Amino acid sequence: MSSRHITSFNLKEGRRIGNSYVVEHRLGGGSEGEVYRIREKRTGILRAAKLFFPHCDPRGLMSGRRAQKLEALRDCPIVMQYYHTEEIRIGQIHTTAMIGEYSPGQPLQEWVDAHRGKRLRAFIALIILHRLVQGLEDVHDRGEYHADVHAENILLRQSGIDFELKLIDFYDWGKPTRPKQRNDILQAVRVLYDMIGGAERYKSAPQEVRDVCCGLRHDLILQRYPTIAALRYHLESFEPTTLP
């Protein structure tokens, strides 16, 4: 497999991926690779393909571990479903493509930015946090972790008054441990902090938000919410008094 150092595959609409798929458009990218919306040629069904940059995964170990992790979490509704992995060739470049579920949701950060002031009302932000925490609890209950929970890695789809979330880009930092799961808790709290406007708005945020964020002090957050289940229980049981 080529170890050529690239930062984008630059795949255009209509380009073939492997033997079965055609590119529709690029969904996003990062340091490891890029994600494209693809269409199955035979059926027209939409899928998502993550293509790893060859220098990041020269022997296919990263994609292999990522696939095993997603397969172990296949029963978690918040997890994008994994289907299969295949080796593909793009010009002279050989790389790995992970094929999985395509979600029509949009990145949470993009959805927040579309609101006035690029922030959400506290009550809506807490509802979204609750959906996120429920999903992470499923992941943690299976002994796993995400490791990169932030608004760009959360896809949101609004349905009436409810929200469906999907987590993308699960990292593999080795064997699951409690500290790695606790890092998911801290990152989920940071998502709430950012949704309500960050540092500029935090001081005027309702007490219900500040009770969760704890000024982003990691020691206080983990003392109050040592597990993701504890955070979920708080969100389901507190008495709202200052929410607008």
N, C-alpha and C positions, 0 to 999 in steps of 0.2 A: 504493500500500500504506500502510495506517495506520502512523504512528510512535508510537502510544500506548504510554506507558511502563507495562508491567505486570510483575508478578513471579510470576504463576501463571495458567494457563488454567483451573484448577479443573474439569477434565473428569471427569464422572461415568461410572460403568459404564453402557454402553448408548448413550452419545453417539456419533453418527456422525462419522467423520473423512473428509472428501471424499465421493466417491461409492461407494467400495468397502469401507470399513473401519468397524468398531465398536470403541469403547474398552472394554478390560477393566479395567485399573487403571494407576495411575501407578507407574512404576519408579524415578524419581528426577528430580532437577533441579539446575540450577546458575545461574550468572549469564547464560548465553546462552539458556537455554530449558529445556524439560522433555522427558522421555522417557516414553512410555506403551507398555504392551503392548496391541496391537490385534489384532483378528480379522478376517480377510478374510470378508466377508459371503457370498460365493458358495461358498467352499470350506471355511470354518472354520479355515483355516491361520493360525497365530499369527505375527505380525510385531512389529517394534518401530518406533515412530515418534518421531523427534526433532522437536519443534516449537520453532522459534526465536522468541524474543520479538521483535516487530516493530521495536522501537527498536535491537536489536542487529544486525539484518540488513535494513535498510529497502529495499535494492535487490536482495537475494538474492545478493550477492557472496560473503558468508561461506559460506552453504550450498553455493553453486556450487563454491567452492574445496575445501570439505570433501568434496563428492561426487567431485570429480576425484581427490583424494588417495586416497580409499577404493577407487575403481575401479582406480587404479594398483597397489594392494596386494591386489587380489582373490584372488591365489594364496597369500597368507600365512594359514596356518591360525589364527593368533592374532587375526586381524582380523575384526571383525564385518562380514559381507558387506552391501554396499550394493545396493539394487535400483533405486529411482527416487526422484525428487523431484517434488512437486506443490504447487501453490498451493491453500490451503484458506481457508475463511471460518469463523470462530467468532464467532457473533453479528455484531457490527459490525467485528470485527477480521479483517484479512487477513494471513496469514502463510505461511511455508514449512514443509512437512513433508518430512523425509527418511525414507523407508521402507526398512527393512533387516531383516536376520536377527534373529530372537529367540533368545536363548540362555537355557536354563533354569538357568544357573549363578547363584550368589549373590555379592554383592560380597565380595571377599577380607577386608575389614575386618570385615564382619558375621560371616564364618566364623571368623576369629581370635577375635573377642569372645565367641564361644560356647564357647571352650575355657577350661579352668581357668586363672585368673589372667589371662585375656585375652591369652594369648601361646602360642606354639607351641614344641615341642621343637626344638632346633637342627637336628637331622637332617631333620625334616619341612620346616622353613623353608628349608633349603638346597635340598631337592628342588624346592620351589615356585619358588625363585629361579632354579634351572636351567631350569625350563619357561618362565619369563618371559624369561630371557636368550636362550634358543633362539628365541623368537618375535620379540624385538627384533632379533636378528641377521638374520632374514628381512627385516624392515622396513629395516634399515640397508643390507643388500645391494642393495636396490632404490633406494638413494639417498635414502631418506626418514627421518623421525623422528616421534616421538609428541609430546613436549614437555610431557606432564602425567601421568607415570607415578606413580601412588600407589594405595594399597589400595582406594580407592573406585572407581577406574577399571579395576579388574581383576575380572573375573567368574571364579569358580572353580567347577568341577564335579568332584567326586571320583568315580572309577570304579574300584572295587576298591582296589588299592594305588597307582593312578596318578591324576594330576590333569590336567584340561584347563583351559587358561586362555584367556580372551578379553579383549582390550583394547578399551576404549570411549573415546569423546571424544578423538579425535585432534585436536590443535590445528594451526592453520596460521599459523606465524609468518614466512611468506615462504619464500624459496628455501632448500632444504636446505643446511646447512653442517656441517662437522666439529664446531664448538662446540655446535650443537644436538643432534647425535648424542651427543656426550660428556655433555651434560646428561641424556640418557636413561640413561646409565651411572650417573651420580651418583644419579639418582632411583631406579633399580632397587636400588642398594646400600642406599639409605634404606629401601626396602620391607623388606629383610631385617632391618635394624636395628629397625624397628618390630615386625616379626613376632615377634622373640624377647623383646620387652618394653621396648624403648627404653632410655633412659638409666638407668633403675632397675635393669635386669638386665644391661646391657652389660659391666660390669666383671667379672662372674662368668661371662660367656659363654665357650664353648669357644674355643680358639685358632683353630679352623677358621673360626669366624664373625668373629673379630677380624681375621683375615688378609684377609677380604673388606672389612669395614667400615672398617678403618684409622682408627678413631676419628672417622669422618665427615669427615676432612680431605680436601678435594677434591684438593689437590695430590698427596697420597700415593695416593689411589685412582686418579687418572688416570695417575700415573707407573707404577703396577703394572699397571693395566688400561687402556691407551690406546684400545682398541677393545672393542666388545661381544664380539667373537670371542675376545679375550684372556681376558676374564672367563669365557666359556663353557669355554675350554680349561682354565683353572684349576679350575673346578668339576668337570670330568670327570677330572682327573688328580692332584689332591692326595692325599696319604696320610693318611687319618684316624687320629688318635692319641688324641684327647681327647673325641670325640663321645660323648654318653651313649646 
